[in-house]
Amino acid sequence: MEELLQSLVDSAALINEQLARYGVKFGIYKDGTFNERLFPFDPIPRVISAGDWERLSAGLSQRVRALNLFLQDIYSQKSIISSSVVPEDFVFSSSGYLVQCEETAPPGGVYSHIAGIDLVQAKDGEWYVLEDNLRIPSGASYPLIVRGLCRKCSPDTFMKNRVADNRSYGIMLKDVLDDMNRGGINVIYTPGRYNAAYFEHAYLAEQTGSVLAQPGDLFVENNVVYCRTLGGRERVGAVYRRISDEYLDPLTFRSESLIGIPGIMEAYRAGNVALVNAPGNGVADDKGIYYFVPKMVRYYLGEEPILQNAPTYLPFYEEDREYVLANLQKLVIKDVAEAGGYGVIFGRDLDPQRLSEMDALIRKEPRRWIAQEVIDFKDLPVMDDGTEAERKADLRAFVLTGKTTQVWASGLTRFSRDPESFVVNSSQGGGFKDTWILM
């Protein structure tokens, strides 16, 4: 394998040039300015054995099935609250809980159609889930397109290694949209060119044969959604929407939204269109609710969790709060409302004054924070200026649910380009790798 991998290493510059030429970038807003950046690709793949993947895949499927049942429950019967498994105040104080979604069941009862589950592998080989992304998780397009480029640059690498073919993602996603479709065309709805993941929106529209629609393309009449196309208007049966809940419908959520579709929530409530992912999912990927997912698996499925959370503490509970405040300097503190690597604070990096300020913040707003033990997760080899080095890396696995729940045999491996950092997010300057699942 070493000799074959060398051909990928030798092709790395060419692959990155092609990614730049194709516009494979991500964008970020900072200080009111939009900037696009390349997402640097490293040619040494993450390799996951068939045995490891079998367990990972089973655990990911189990976790997403439980989260879907939680969302069904929390917007209807709320039995998990009445059974005292999850505290009532904890759910209803979540910024992701939307009263507008009460008693509105999505087609097939599926809320999370595309889940991005972030994991790390500890040095002892154990995998831990860091967070669940059930709203609009991005990133599947990067390993999908880069695998094609790698295959062209080094076909022998893939002929001589038993690597699972990842080209199935577009078919899997199309199957989900078709399963949910209420009659009409499939649409991927993007807020437009200046969205951070616009490249992915366009690429996935091509992969699934869906119409890429932008603000102004979709409209609602008599609780039916239509799309303006070159051939006239066409009825829309499923919308894979890549905008946040609060901007989706100015008649239901933020009235000032200029990128939403007025009336789409009424069409959704009437059962005339599927929204992928369903609005209201944010309550399930709240970093505080994450703490309860193993309990959800036991409660809804009657099974023991296959995958474990990172050891996590909720300052919301007095006992946990006392432990967190006594051990701030060795824990990772996370703001439950932040994402993209923001709001992650390593206690070891704080001086005494900032530790004291953090102590006061946690005491004042205990629901706002979670704390986790620092997992010394596995370093992966990367090429750094022509030399092999080791960097921290995570894995975003993609779980798709339509009529069935399936785990994509691939994933987005992100790594830190800073040798001192545990934060791997693209918005924080990280790079990405291909992920090989061996057969």
Secondary structure, 3 states (H helix, E strand, C coil): CHHHHHHHHHCHHHHHHHHHHCCCEEEEEECCEEEEEECCEEEEEEEECHHHHHHHHHHHHHHHHHHHHHHHHHCCCCHHHHCCCCCHHHHHCCCCCCHHHCCCCCHHHCCCCEEEEEEEEECCCCEEEEEEECCCCCCCHHHHHHHHHHHHHCHHHHHCCCECCCCCHHHHHHHHHHHHCCCCEEEEECCCCCCCCHHHHHHHHHHHCCEEECCCCEEEECCEEEEEECCEEEEEEEEEECCCHHHHCCCCCCCCCCCCCCCHHHHHHCCCCEEECCCCHHHCCCCCHHHHHHHHHHHHHCCCCCCEECCEECCCCHHHHHHHHHCHHHEEEEECCCCCCCCEEEHHHCCHHHHHHHHHHHHHCHHHEEEEECCCECEEEEEECCEEEEEEEEEEEEEEECCCEEECCCCEEEECCCCCCCCCCHHHCCEEEEEEEEC
